[in-house]
Amino acid sequence: MLAACLALAVAVGWVFRQQKAEQSRNAPKRPDALAAGLLAKAGEGWVWTKKEGERFVAEVRATEFEQLTDPPRVNLKNVEVKIFHKDGAGYDFVRAPQAELKADEGSLFANGDVDMTMGLKDDPDARNRLINIKTSGVTYDTQTGKVTTDRTASFVFENSAGSATGAVYDPALRELIMNANVKLDWTKNARKMHVESGHLIYREEESKIRLSPWSRLTRETLTLNAGDAVVTLDAPRHIGQLPPVGPVAFGCWRLTGTDDATSAAVNAA
């Protein structure tokens, strides 16, 4: 009887060890230990949204994130930001390979390359006046929605392309500011125009570009040096449609802010 009990105990122990060994072989791999100061790490995707009432203000997505503690921040990879317009009809889109979300400051900073497209519409048939900006060192303020950089930025909009140093985009005002060293080439018509200025403000709802405190416009052999100037994008296409003095027209741009003598000379050209 004793021998039978011992044999049964040995058999049960062997079966138990076999089951434990099988479980160990089939168990998922234990994740690597988190580095010091790291709260969470995932590769399944990360989403952050902001709302005002029932309206979505912004959405930030990333394919990977790391949450760190000292200082508090979240490192993101393959970042996409949507900043929704107040009218609900469109949004602005920002893309960056990497970014850092500083929760205590309420800001998202991308030190590397950033691609921004402003003025996208939800309605595929709606007219889009898109602005595309490529730059780096971009900060997105999650409270105000403003996007800023103090570095060189290249931009394309309304048949134009150019560059500037430093830029600010305010989605609430739909306003783009180029801070310094503005250079712009208007490429729609056969007679191309080159624009330079110390400062540029583009207001989408007004369809106007404001140049200050100086501006220089060059078309073929004609150069116009002026102070503050306003360019209206939806102006008449032909100089003959404008009065002989007053605003100056280059192609389908209409420029105001110059003196009558200069305006007359340009209109006669």
Disulfide bonds with the S-S distance in Angstrom:
none
